[in-house]
Amino acid sequence: MLKVGIIGLGFMGKMHFGVYGKNPKSKVVAIADVDRKKLSGDWSSIGGNIGDPSARNVDLSGIATYQDAARLVADPNVDVVDVCVPPESHAKWAIAALKAGKSVVCEKPIALSLKDAQRMVDAADRARGNLYIAQCLRFWPEYVAAKQIIDKGKYGKVNAATFRRVSTAPIWSWQNWYLDSKRSGGAITDLHIHDVDFINWAFGLPKAVFAQGLVGAISHIGIDEVFVNYIYGDRPAVFAEGSWMIGRTFPFSMTFCIELEKATLEMSVGKPLTLHTARGKAQPVPLIAGDGYTNEIDHFLRCIQAGKPSSIITPRQAMDALRVIEAEKKSVATGKVVAVR
């Protein structure tokens, strides 16, 4: 059984805590957070944009608690460090844990700058442990099924694809860090990067992007809403929208529509992934069990037990998602098409 230490008890730290607790391959033995209230087991202040059934008051008996994350990294009882702090600090703690000989699970985005992402990749290359970046759509049942259908080619090539991911403003975070783009990267880096990574995974790195966005609407200097055309050449034609400017009563939404030569795939939250065939038949697509978080963590744990890097998401692939985001930011700023490669 792998012994896990979690740094950061926000929405994702809480989510990961619950997932590790249900997996027989792992046991959470340490947590670190600057908030003493959370270290006491009172997690009532933790919010999020999707449902989370874990408890608001948690029994932390037998779990080491640290206000200083450096002490968790140095704890000899910890095999795996799970980094769930604001992205501005991903590189700091991931690199420290890798240097300490631990394997590291790090929430997305890999970092806020390509420079920091490269430092993490370099540290992982030198380390005894491995680095796993939690780009969860590569494990989400509907997206896994869509990727398999695209790859098999039974319904032909992809002609076009659209993706939409929108949320109300994330005002639930500690010190409201989500709306501080210097800490979160803004909606373009925190939220929209999910679809960017899936687009890279499904279609390859685009040649260029053309993006328009709203800057500083709610986060002062961040890109709070973005609309992007991904340029591949002849096809596919790919478009994505990401926003956290949706009204308070509008539920979190992630959708896609993938148009193949002989069928169309449609997905939205709360509805089954549906394949609309050229013959006029609509049928639900069979899915793997679990959800993105459960499947992701289980995969990483199996990789760590085997002493292997992930074959599904590598640190360099996570860095590529950030590379596309940087091109999108430049396109928003200049109003021009920006090359990715």
N, C-alpha and C positions, 0 to 999 in steps of 0.2 A: 504494500500500500504506500502510495506517495504522500508525503507530508507537505502540505501547502501553506504558504503564508500569503495573505492578501494585503496589499498596500492600497488604502483608499476605500472608504465605506460610503460611497455615493450609490446612485442607482445601479450601476454595473457591478460595483463591488458587492453589493447586497445580492444581486442576481447570481453572480459567480459563487458566492458563499453557499447559496441554496443548491446550486447545481453540483458542486463538489460534495456536499453533504449527502446527496442521493446516489453518488457514484461509488461503487465498492472499490474502485481503484485508488480512491483518494480520501484524505482526512485533513480538514483545516486545523492546523495546530497553532497558528499565530495570525494576528491581524494588527495593522498599524493605521492610525488615523490621528489627526491633530485634535479632534473633537472628543473630549473626555466622556461626554454623554453617550456617544456611540460606542465607546469602549466599555461602557457599563452595561450595554445590551439594549439601550433605548434607541431604537431605529425609527421612531415615529416621524422624524423630520425628513426622512428620505423619500423623495418623490420620483416620478418618471413619466414617460410618455406612452408606455404600454403596460398592460396588466402585469402585476408581480404578486403572486400569492404568498410569498414568504412573510414571516411574522414581523410585527412592528416592535415586539419586545423579544429579544433572543437570549437564550441561556448560553453564556460564553464560558461556563465552567470547564476547566481543563485546557482552555485556549490562552496562550500567552498574548498579552495586549501591550502595545507600544505606541507612545505618542511620537517617538522618533523612529522613522522607517529604517534608518541605518542600523538600528538594533535588530530589527526583524531580518534584514539582509545578512547580518552577521550571525544569526541564530543557527547553531549547528544542527538543530532539530528540524530545520526547514530544508526540504529538497527542491521545492518549486516556488518561485516568487511570482505572484500574479499582480501585475501593475494596473491599477484602476484609478489612478490619480488624473487630474487635468492634463491634457496632452503636452502642455509646456514642460512638464516634468517627466515625460515618458523616457526620454534619453537618459536623464540623470539616474533614475532608479533601475532601468533595464540594464544599463552598462555596469552599474555597481553590483547588481545581482549576478550578472554573467562573470564579472571578475572574481566574485566570491565562490564561483564554481557551481552556481545554481542553474537550472533551466528556468526560462522566463516565459510566461504568458503575458502579453501586453495588449491592452485594449487598443482599438483603432482610434484615430489614425496612428500610424507608426510613430510619427512625430509632427511637429509643426513646420519644420524646414527640411529641405533635402540634405542640408549639411548635417543636421542632427540624425536624420535617418541613416545617412552613410556611416556616421560614427557607430550607430547601433549595429548595422550590418557588419562592419569591420570588427567590432567587439565580439559578435557572435561567431565570426570566422575563426577567431583566436581562442574561443572559450571551450571548456570541457562540456558545458551544457549547450542546449539549443534555444533559439529564440522563436517564439510562435506569436504571430500577430492575429488578433481576434477579428478578422473580417468575416462576420458571421453569415453573410448571404451565401457564401460558398458551401454552407452546411444547412441552409434553410430548405426544407423539403420541396417547396414549390420552385425555388430557383435551381436546386439540384436536378429536378425533373426536367425543367426547361433546358438546362445545359445538355442533358443526356439526349433529349429530342433533337436539339440543334446538331450535336455531334454525330448522331446516327445517320442523319441525312435522309431518313425515310420520306419526309415531306418536302424535300428539296432545300435549296439554300434560303437564307434569310434575306428578304427584300428590304424590310424596315422594322424598326423596334422603337417603342416609346416607353419611358420610365417616369414615374412620378412618386415623389416622397415628400410629404408635407406634414407639418406639425404646428400646433400652437407654440408660442414662445416658451422655451424651457426655463421658467423662472423658479424652478424648485431646487436648483443646485446650491451647494455650499458657497456662501459669499457671492451668489449669482454669477459664478465663473463662466457659465455657458455664454452669457451675453457680453463677456469681456473677450473680444476676439483675439487679444494677445495671449490669452490662456487656452481658448477653445479652437481658434481658427475660424469661428463663425459658422453659420449654417452650411456653407459650401464645403468646409472641411470636416465638421462634426457629423452632419446628417447626410448630405449629398454624396459623400465619399463612398457610402455603401453601394450605390448604383454605379458609380465610376468603377469600382473594383469588379463588380459583376460584368459590366460592359467590357472591361479588359479581359476578363476570364472567358467570356463567351465569344468575343469577336476579335480579340487581339488589341494591342495598343493602337489607338487611332493615329493617323498621320498628323492631324491638326484638329483644332477646335475653334469654334466661333461661339462666344458666350456673351449674354447680356444679363445684367443683374441690378439689384437694388442694394446700394451701399449705405450702411449706417442708419437704416430705417429704424431699427430697434437696438442695435448693438454699437452704435456710434461710428465705428470705422470698419466693421466686418461686412461681408457680403451675406445678407440675410435671405435673399432669394436669388436663384440663378436659373437661367434657361440656356441650354447648351446643345449645339449641333456638333456631332462627332463626325469627322471627315475621314472616310476610308477609301475614297475613290469612287468607283462605279457603284458598289453596294457593300454592305447594307447602309441604308439611311437611318441613322440613330439619333434620337433626341431624348433629353432628360431634363426634368424640372426638380429642383430641391428648394424647400422653403420652410421656415418656421415663423411665418407671418400670418398663419391662418387664424381665424377668429376663435375665441375661447371655447365656444360650444361645438366647434368642428373637430371630430375625432381624428386621431393620428391615422394617416393613410399611406399605404405603399401599394403601387399598382404597376403592372406592365402589360403591354400588348406587343407580341412578337409575330410579325407577318412572314410566314414562310411561303414558298411557291405553291404548296398544295394544302396548306392549313394555316390557322391562326391560333396562337396561344394567348389566353387571357387570364389575368390573375388580379385579385384585389383582396384586401383584408376581409375576412369573414365569409368569403365565397370560395368554392373549390376551384383549383386550377383546371381550366376547361380548354379542350382542344376542339376547335371548329374546323371540320374537314371540308374539302372542296365538294364533297358529295352532299353537303347540307346537313351533316350530322354533328351534334354537339355532345361531347362525352367528357366526363371527369377523368383526370389523369391520376393513376395510382401514385401514391407518395410513400417515401420512406417514413418510418416512425420517428417520433420525437420532434424537437424544434431546433432552431438554429443554435441556440446557446448550449443545450444539452448535447447535441451531436458534435458541436465544435470542441467543447471541453473534453468529451470522451475521446475524440480523435487525438487531441493534444496529449492526453494522459497515456494513450497507447503508444504514441510516438516516443514520449519520454521514457516509458518502461523499456522500449526497444532500443533506446539511445539513438534515435534517428530524427532527422528533420522532417517536417511535414511535406508530403507530396501534393497537398491540396493548396496550401498557401505558404509561400516562402517569404522571408523578409524582403527580398528584392522585388517580388511581385507587389507586396504592400507598399514598397517605395515607389513603384510605378504608378500606383493609384494617386499618391501624393504628387508625382511628376505631372500627371494629367491635371490635377487640381491647380497646380502652379501655372500651367498654361491657360487654364480657364480664368484665373485671376488676372493674368496679363491681358487676356482678350477683353474682359470686362473693363479694365482700366484704359485700354487703347482703342477699343471699338474695332479691332482688326482680327483677322484669322491668325492664330498663333500655332506654329509647328510644335509638336510634342517631342519628336525624336531629335 
